[in-house]
Amino acid sequence: MILMASGSTVLAENNETKTQPGVAISFDDLYISEWFEANEFFRKYDWKATFYISRFYRLSDEEIEKLHTLQKEGHEIAAHGFHHIRAVDHIAENGVQAYLDYEINPMMEMMHANNFFPTTFAYPYGNRDPSIDTLLLDRFDILRGTTRAAPDLESLRAFFDNNGVVYGLGIDSQRVDFDLDYVLSALQYAKDNNKILIIFGHKTVPDHQYRNETDYKTLIEICEFVTKNNMRFYTMDELSGFIQK
């Protein structure tokens, strides 16, 4: 029996639901032109990604139009903070309401005014704690933190576990913990164990030179693995359809 949840294929077996194994790719900040160019290249894989936008007030009309084009093609435009600040530190110094008024509310107002209605949020720097998660889960379906490679894949926190707080594994080329073979082994583990791997990068480039850059080579390897193994590309919003409440 085939069920559908948020546009995603779900297999029903013995009254239990199983998501199709796959990957949720996300990119952070405001590298709009680079993402737009990358989409032209990776469209052949029928890929989907989530683009987490910070500092929306810096975007030009042309960049906003490019985001609308990406959204129309099935990608997700999501929230990454108005000023891109460390949530825990800001709340400790200024309080909860000041954080909402500085980082969350103006971001949502400006995105809504431009016809983007984000349902997921990525913490800048992965800076979060459970109390802030509770606060923001009233506003978003999924919150993405960050994690590092684990010694064994069973303990890697970057696999979706049907909860609203998730963790992404970084794929920028100059990360100290980045290893393409490790990422591919994590995808193999996801395939073998019917899981969804969550990964994130920043600026998409044909060849990296600086930090916070994700090589096309990395994305090609990921996309080819996913397509060859009959796995699925998910947006972060699609994962919310599987959350156990």
N, C-alpha and C positions, 0 to 999 in steps of 0.2 A: 504494500500500500504506500502511495506517495502522498505526503502532506506538504503544504507550503507555509513558510513562516517568513514574513518580511522579504518575500521574493526569493528565498533560498530553498533549495531542495532538502527535504528531511525524509529519511527513511524510517518507517515505523515497523518495529520488530518486537513481537511479544509485549505490546503496549508500551514500549519504550521508544523514545525518539532519538535518532542519531543524525547529527549534522554530517553533511558531506565533507570529507577532509579537505583542507585548503589553507589559504593564507590571507591575512588582512594586512595590506601594506598601507602605511601612512607616512606623510611627509609634513614637517613642521615649519612654521614661520611664514615668510612671504616671498618665496622665490617663484613668483607667478609665471614669468616668461619662460624660465627654465622648465617648470612643470608642464607648461603648455607645449613646449617643443618636445619634451619627453613623451607626452601623450601621442604626438604625431608619430613617433618612432614605435611605441609599444602598443599602439592600437591593434596591430596585426595579431597580438596575442589575446585580443578581446579581454584585456585586463581591466581591473577596477582598483581605484585607490581612494584613500581619504586624505584630504588636504586640510591640515589644521592651520588656520590663519591667525596670526598675531598682528597687533598694531594696524588694525584695519584702516585707521584714519590716514595711513601713509599711501594707500593704494590710489592709483590713477583710474580714471574712467575706463581706459583701455584694459587695465589689469582686471577690473571688476567685470568687464564684459567677457574676458577670457575665463574667469571663474564661472560665469553663467554658462559658457559653452561647455566647460568640463562637467558641470552639473547636469546639463542636458544629455551628455553622453553616458551618464550613469555613475559618475564619480560623486563622492560626498564632499561637501564644503562644510567644515566643522570649526569649532572654536578653540583658540589657543591663548586667550588672554588679550585684554586691550593694551596693556603696557608690557606684557611678558615678564612678570615679576615672580619671585619665589613666594608661594602662597603661605607657607608656614612662617617664614620670617616676617612677612608683612603683617600677618594677623597678630603675631606675638608683639609687634611694636605698636600697631594701630587699632587692633580689634577687628571683629568679624564684619561689622557694618561698613567700616572704612574700606575693607578689602572688597566687599561686594560693590560699593560705590565707585571704587577706583579701577577695578580689574574686570568685573563681571557685567554689571548692569550697563555701562556705556558700550561695551562690546556687543551685547545682545541688541541694544537699541540701534546701533549703527548697522549691524548685520541685517536685522529685520527691515530697516529702512531701505536696504538694498536688495530685498527679496531673497535673503538667505535665512534659514530657520534651523540653526544647528541643534542637534539632539545629542551630540557627544562632545566631550571636552578633553583635551590633552594638557596635563600640567606642565608649564614651562620648567625645564630642568628636571622634570619628574619629581618636583618638590611638593610633597603631600603628606598627610597623616590621616588616620581614621576619622577624626572629628571633622576635618574639612571635607572628606568624602561624604559623610552624612549630610553636611550642609549642601553640597553641590548635587547630590543625587536627587534632591527635590527639584532640580532644574534641568538635569541631564540624565539620559538613560544609561550612558556609559562614560566612565572616567578612565583615561589612560595614563598610567604612570610609566616608569621605565625599569628595566632590569638588565643584568649582565649575564653573560654566558655562565652556565653551571658546569661543574665537573662531570655530571651525568645528566642525560637528557630527561630522565624521569623527574628530576628536581628543578628543571628549567621552568621559571614562572611565566614564560611568554606564550604558553598555550592557553587558549580560552577555556575557562572553567565554569561557564554559565552564570557568572556573577557580574555585577555592574562595575566593579573595579578590576581593570585588566592591566597587564604590563607588557610593554613592547621591548623587543630586542633590537638594539641599534645596528644598522647596516652601513653607516658612513665609513668610508674607506680608511680614515686615519684614527678611528676609535682604537684604543689600546686592546680592547677585547674582541675586535672584529676579526673573523676568520670565515671566509666564504665556504670552506669545506664544512665548518661547523654549522653554518646556516643551512646548507644543503642536507646535512645529516639530521638537522631538526625537522626539515621538511619531510625527509624519509620517515622519521619517527611519527610525524603527524599523519602521514599516509597509512602507515602500518597500524596505528592506534586510533584512527578515525578522529583526529584532532584538528584544530585550526591554530596555526602559528601566527602570532602577532609581531610584526616588525615595523621599524620606523627609520626614516632618514631625514635629510634636510634638502639641500640643493642638488638637483639631478644634473650630472655633467658627463660628457663623453669620456673625459680623463680627469681624475681628481688632481688638484694641486694643493688645496688647503683643507683645513678641518671643516666639519659639517658639510661635506660633499659626498654624494652617493654616486658611484660609477655606474655608467650604463652596463658595463661588463657584469657587475653584480646583479643588476636587474634582469639582464638577459638570461643569466643562469637560473635565476629564480623563476622567471616566466616560463622558460623552456621546461623546467622540472614540473611545474604545475600543469602545463598543458599536456605534456607527454604522459603524465601519471593520472590523468582524468580527475584532477583536483579542481578546486573552485577558488576564484578570487572573491573575497568578501569586502564590503565596506564595513566600517565600524558600526554604523547604524544598523546594518543587517544583523549583526551579532545580538543586538538588543532583543530581537525576536525569540532568542533562545534562552534568555535569562530566567532562572528559576526564582520565582517569587513566593 
